């Protein structure tokens, strides 16, 4: 009965995975060819440049190859590889960031022309306070702030990227904004 519910792609993937696990390492190239575009698309949602996306995709497929024996046919391979990609990109952002996973200067809602040096100083202080407040958020909330405000993704794109339903994505963003407002009010 379970096989009837699976589509042709899932069955092909399971067959390819079985070949790889049986020792035919060349068969893994079929998975790379099939899912390279998906991995790059997911990585592009998190990373800033094509070079980082290319590096991430290579590392993701290496991780997937090493962990292939832990893949469960209960899930689609596309979901599994997307999850590995998402986690790898978040790790990359965390390692490359000193304060947070959000480069605060890249957030479009913060850029504004300032009239005086005093205004510039105040704006810098506000950005610093916001960067600290964002960095203090739990990772799940930091991620939605980054995707929505930093990457300017739509709610639907965020759902696809995070593999979460719309209600969870909207709820996390609303909670993140409330936490930021509370943290900024307490520090201000």
N, C-alpha and C positions, 0 to 999 in steps of 0.2 A: 504494500500500500504506500509506503514512504517513497519508493521509487517513482510511482505514478505522479506524485506531487512535485517532483523535481523536474526542472526543465532541461533541455538538451545541453545547455551551457554548463549547468551544474554537473551533469553526468560526464561530460567531456573533461571537466576540471578534475573530478574524482578519479577518472581513469588515468589522467596525466600524473596526478599526485601518486597514485598507486605505482606507476611505472618508475617515478623518481625514487620512491621509497624502496622499490625492489632493486635499485642499483643503476637504473638508466638515467644518469645525471643529465644527459643531453636533453631529455624530455622537459626539464625545467625551463628551457628556452621557450617552449610553447606558452608557458604561463607568463613569462616575462613579456613576450610579444603581445599576448592577449591583454595584459593589465598594465603595461607601461604607461599608457596614456592616462588611465585612471589614477595611478600613483602620482604622476606629475601634476594632474589636476588638483588632487587633494593637497599635495605639498605646496603648490602654487598659492593656495588659499592661506598658507601660514608664512611662507618665506618670501623675502623681498626681491630676490633676483634669480635669473635663470640658472646661474652657476650653482647656487645653493640647492635649487630644485633638482638639478642633475645629480649633484652629490648625494642628496637625500634619497633619490630614487634608487641609486646604486646600492646604498647602504640598506634601504628597506628590503630590496630583493635578496641581499645577502642574509639579513636577519630572517626573512621568510624561509629561505632555503634551509638555514640552520634549525629553524623551529618547525619545519614542515611535518615532522612526526607528531607535533602537538595539535595540528589542525584537526578540527572536528567537522565531519561531513554534515553535521546538523546545521551548520551555517554555510552561507554562500562564501566562496573563496574571495569574491570581490569585497564583501563586508570584512572578512578577516584581514586582507591586505590593506584595506582602507584604515582599519584600526591600527595596524602596525605603523602605517605612514603617519597618521595623526599623532600617535604617541612619540614617534621618532622626531617629528617636527617640533613638538612641544619640548622635547628634551634638548633639541638644538637651540631653540629660542632661550630656554632656561640657562644653558651653558654659555651662550653668547651675550647674556644680559647681566649687568652688574646690579641693577636695581629691580627690574621687572621684565616681563616678556613684552612690554609695550614701550616702543620708542616714543616718548611723549611728544616730541616735536613733529612726529608724523601724524598725530591725531588732528584731523582737519578742523574739528570744532574749537581748537585752541589757537589757531593762527588768526591774528588780527594786527592791524597796523597800530602802532602806539605813537602818541603825540609828543610825549616828553620823556626824558630819562627816568623820571620818577615812575611814570606809567610802565616803562620797560622793566624797571626793577620790580614793581608790584606784579607784573605779568610773569616774570621769571620766578618769583617766589610762589605764585599761585601754581605754576606748572610743576615746580618742585614738590609742593604739597600734594598735588594731584598724583604725581608719579609715586610718591610714598604711599598714598592712599590706595592706588591701584595695586602696587606691589604687595600691600598687606592683605589683599583679598585672597580667599582660597582659590586654588588653581581653576576650578570649574567656572568661577565668576570672572576671574581675570581673563580667561579664554574668550568668553562671550563679549566682554568689553573690547578686547583686541580685535575680534572678528568683525564686530558691528561698527565700532568707531575707528579703529586703526585700518582695517582692510575694507571697510565700507561694504560689507556683504549684506545682501538682503536676508530676511528671516529664512526664506526657503533655502538659500545657499548655505546659511549657517546650519540648518537642519541636515542638509545633505552632507556637509563637511563633518559635522559632529555625529552623524548617524543617530540623531535624537528627534523625537516628535516636536512639532511646532510649539505645543503647550509648554514643554520643558525649556525650550530655547527662550521663549518670551518670558517665562517665569524667572529663569536665571538672570536674564538681562535686567528685569525689573528689580530683583533682589540685589544685584550688583550695584545698580544706581542708588538704591536706598542705603546700602552699606557705605558707598562712597559719600553720599550726602551726610550721613551720620558721622563718618570719620573726619570729613572736612569741617563739619560744624564743631566737632569736639576739639580739633586742632587749631581752629581759627579763633 
